[in-house]
Amino acid sequence: MARAGLVTVAFALLALAYLGVQWWGAEPRPAREDLPPVEHGAQIFAEHCAPCHGARGEGEVGPRLVLENKERFRGALLIGFYPMPSFEGVLTEEEIDALWAYVSSLPAP
Ligand code: HEC
């Protein structure tokens, strides 16, 4: 009888472990778009802006980012700011919002 009980417990533990693995494995990785805007923006920045503006906007080829307001920021991105290319059609509005969230979170110089 005690043995049957042990087998039941062992089986239950195995079943739990199995379910745990299933749950863990099925956990979807968050899509980039599901990240908080600041983190999403940091990724877009690293991809599209850091080569010229430096990893944290400190300035390389491009200047240290001067951020007066979001409209000017958005305008600079859409129109382009020679030699900076226009990002119209490259970045979505949502991505520009995320970028703004990121760059405005950077420490002041
Ligand atoms: C090819 C290099 C290059 C890339 C890539 C680039 N920039 Fe620039 N950016 C520049 C340069 C150079 C200037 C300064 C132009 C000037 O002052 O005439 C500038 C200016 C700016 C300005 C200032 C506009 C203002 O209001 O004075 C902002 C904001 C800006 N960039 C944001 C970005 C963001 C965000 C990205 C990524 C989506 C990006 N840039 C990608 C080179 C680049």
Boltz pocket constraint, residues with backbone or C-beta under 6 A from the ligand:
constraints:
  - pocket:
      binder: B
      contacts: [[A, 44], [A, 45], [A, 48], [A, 49], [A, 50], [A, 51], [A, 52], [A, 53], [A, 61], [A, 62], [A, 63], [A, 65], [A, 66], [A, 72], [A, 73], [A, 76], [A, 77], [A, 81], [A, 82], [A, 83], [A, 84], [A, 85], [A, 87], [A, 99]]
      max_distance: 6.0
